[in-house]
């Protein structure tokens, strides 16, 4: 079932459009990869799909029926989460707990269930043993995994990941793709991931939206859905 639809979308920065006439669909309970060269506006396309930014024109809609009665809950891990500096005061467990806040209600009271969810999320990304470490003390790949755990702790039905394996070693990347495949297949989560690593992740994906440049220097969006698009510089 279609979860998100984009129709004839235009978007840009300043006075310059970077996306024109974009039309595509994202289906529920699928693992989608978005790939393409640097400057192909992959991050911008991803944010538009889920309504994180608004188009200049055209439409982006969410099909509520595909959510099966649940509220749309998006777990979002942006690029460059490894930029936490050494002075960042939060502990790993505290940051992951903050992912639960939207579901805690007015007084943000943690229950044993929430504590178990934080532990589960950290164990799934291999960071439970680091729960009392300061975020700023971790490596780039470790920070990335902690931010993924934070997103999972929010119990999203849509997980949006912008180059989530940046800084991870090969073993961690493989484990991450397997984990996302599990969440899609066993828990019905929709995962949308910007990636440059199709040679590693391709076997786990249901579909790829590939942004490629034609000889005419126009950008072509290749996907199982119909899409006609021209891209400018990504900001």
Secondary structure, DSSP 8 states (H G I E B T S, - for coil): -EEEEEEEEEEEETTEEEEEEEEEEEETT-EEEEEE-TTS-HHHHHHHHTTSS--SEEEEEE-GGGGTT----EEEE-TTGGG--TT---BHHHHHHHTTGGGSTTTT---HHHHHHHHHHHHHTT-GGGTTSBGGGS-HHHHHHHHHHHHHHTT-SEEEEESTTTT--HHHHHHHHHHHHHHHHHH--EEEEE-S-HHHHGGG-SEEEEEEE-TTS-EEEESSS----EE----
